[in-house]
Amino acid sequence: MTKQIRIALAGNPNVGKTTLFNAITGARQHVGNWPGVTVEKKTGRVSHNGYEIEVVDLPGTYSLTAYSADEVVARDFILEEKPDVVVQVVDATNMERNLYLTTQLSELRSPVVIALNMADMAEARGDAIDRDRLSAFLEMPVVRTVGTRKDGISSLLDAVIEEAETSPHHEHTIGYGDDAERMIASLVGVLETDQSLAARYPLRWLAVKLLEGDEDVLARIQEGPAAGRVQNILSSIDTDGYEATMADKRYEAIAAILPQVRTVNTRSMNSSDIIDRVVTDRYLGIPIFLALMWGAFELTFTVASPFVTAIDTAIAWLAEAVAGSIEPAWLASLLGDGIIGGVGAVLVFIPNIFILFLILSILEDTGYLARAAFVMDRPMHALGLPGKSFIPMLIGFGCNVPAIMATRTIEGEKDRLLTILINPFISCSARLPVYVLFAGAFFGQQAAGGVVFFLYVLGIVVAIASAKLFRSTILPGESSPFIMEMPPYRIPTALTSLIHMWDKGSMYIRKAGTIILFGAVVVWVLASFPYGVEYGSAESLAGSLGHLIEPLVAPLGFDWKVSVALIFGFLAKEIVVGSLGVLYGTGEESLSSALLADPNLSAATALALMVFVLIYTPCLATLGVIKKETGSWKWTGFSVAYGLIAAWILAFIVGHLAGIFSGGM
Amino acid sequence: MSCVCPLAFLSAGTEATITEIRAGKGMRLRLTGMGLCPETRVKVQCANRGSLIVSVGDARYALSRGMATKILVRGTQEAA
């Protein structure tokens, strides 16, 4: 029978924990080159030498205090779930700070194994680390790993199994100096009287935390018999003073070890600093950011264009072949008009989606996007948002669902709510097909890239303006100060960026096969019934539904077909394109030429429609995550209502302005 | 120089030693975990009207203006 072991991966943010997790378990969790990607713990499994190992990836933390949600998750897991071994992933290029966490982990009583990760980067810059000596000092195994190349995984698992089997119980703790140690000893003496406490937690750790004034630990002992005497001891001392002393002692211990185990290559100003001087320059920073974004959308459009045309032709051919060869006619219509027309209209834009994701992946993997957050801090701050909320905004370009989950790294509750509420205005990739379709059809090859860029910028502007509005009305307050680690610049390998692109892009294909397929079939049914009506005519159910809400959107220039598409776009925004594909049918002409030929649609209407799709109600999945993260139906409902109203007003303004310039809507 | 001033006042390319962090306990502990605690030497890499990128040892952090105002430093000098 195989033996079971459970290990936890702990470590500072952005030290490559998730990369190592993927390398160990063969999972494909998303890795980001910025701190705070892992906000929930994830689990995976691996078999090694007859052991079944469960691996839990904990959120990255700098320490194990009780003052931030992710640190509590990490610390509670180690304390309560008692993994057989804790693997601390240590960034070999940043030893001092990483070892600070080690000093805290070692007090939690689980055996610790150090994975000295990114060892290749430390070596590349000329640092030499004596792992044996480090291991001797820390009294824990130290294994060299390079997560990106899957180096050292096997030795790491060997070390983990050995620790789990022998579970050596050495108390490798920091000495905090005579005074603090006396206090710790007397606290431990008192805590020992609480049997159940002593069975569950390492007493020395409890004492250290009490001495630091940790409120969470204080709450844990509150019900027990030791509470009164602990309170007595604590009331007579200055916990803030001890907290500072003990932090000093930990760093002192590290400072004593480091020179003995590491020889550092003296470095002058490195290339990271030089690039930073340029891209974060107070005048150049924002123009550089905008230029890069503009370039990204321009490339998304132009590079993808020939592929889009090719897929479009292939799908049109397929639809015609199906329509001509399948009996009975209703089945041919379901397959040709409904499924191929609807899902096909969405699949056409796969090249755009993949290229956008490739570019965003490259920007993120190099470390640039974290700088963009810094550059945007000043304008964001002026609007009452912490610069940190720019990262969820950037993630929102891919999909709003992970973006809203990423707001968990934002400390202030109001800041976080604000960042959640404005996130849906960041144009996610699901909206891109709508833009590409309409911009391509009505604005031509030359201008389409610019139109798409305009929509993305409009999304950011609406988000920022809404933030300003909410700050001065429903969520008053100052943005809380923030600090965020800047990852070093890394040259992404083609492979990692392509994998990154595939991970995000394949979600689009999966959606096409599920919710979009479902939406297309529903729209086809509505367009085909009641029995006997002309397919997709105004007399069909779809027509009645569209006519029902047409008066509401008529001032924007939208007819009933667009209305139906917008209703179903609520499920997922790609369905706007899918529904139009179903309603217009495919036949011999492509969807874009069918739209162009519709007398009810003009360039100005198309623009208004794109603006409306950008801003109106977030999709079902996004609403779900808003509900989950805010825990409130009120804010979820607010998000829907606000989005609809803002979309209507802006589509009206943009459509009519464009109408004036182009001569009528 | 021994005058004490907020980190936010420093310009790019200067170094200083942290003397005090005027923040609540939670934030102070968090900064300690990041290596920003009294008696550590920090170097300002970029300064953007109060927002900073500083390096501490091998780590680099972006600080908002508000945060940089809470950290007091002394011994400011041009980095070599």
Interface residues (C-beta under 8 A of the other chain):
Chain A: T61 Y62 S63 T65 Y67 S68 T93 N94 M95 E96 R97 Y100 L101 E212 G213 D240 E243 A244 A247 D248 Y251 S272 D273 D276 R277 T280 D281 R282 G285 A370 A373 F374 V375 D377 R378 H381 P386 G387 E478 S479 S480 P481 F482 I483 M484 E485 M486 P488
Chain B: A12 K25 G26 M27 R28 L29 R30 L31 T32 G33 M34 G35 L36 C37 P38 E39 T40 Q45 C46 N48 R49 S51 I53 V56 G57 D58 A59 R60 Y61 A62 L63 S64 R65 G66 M67 T69 K70
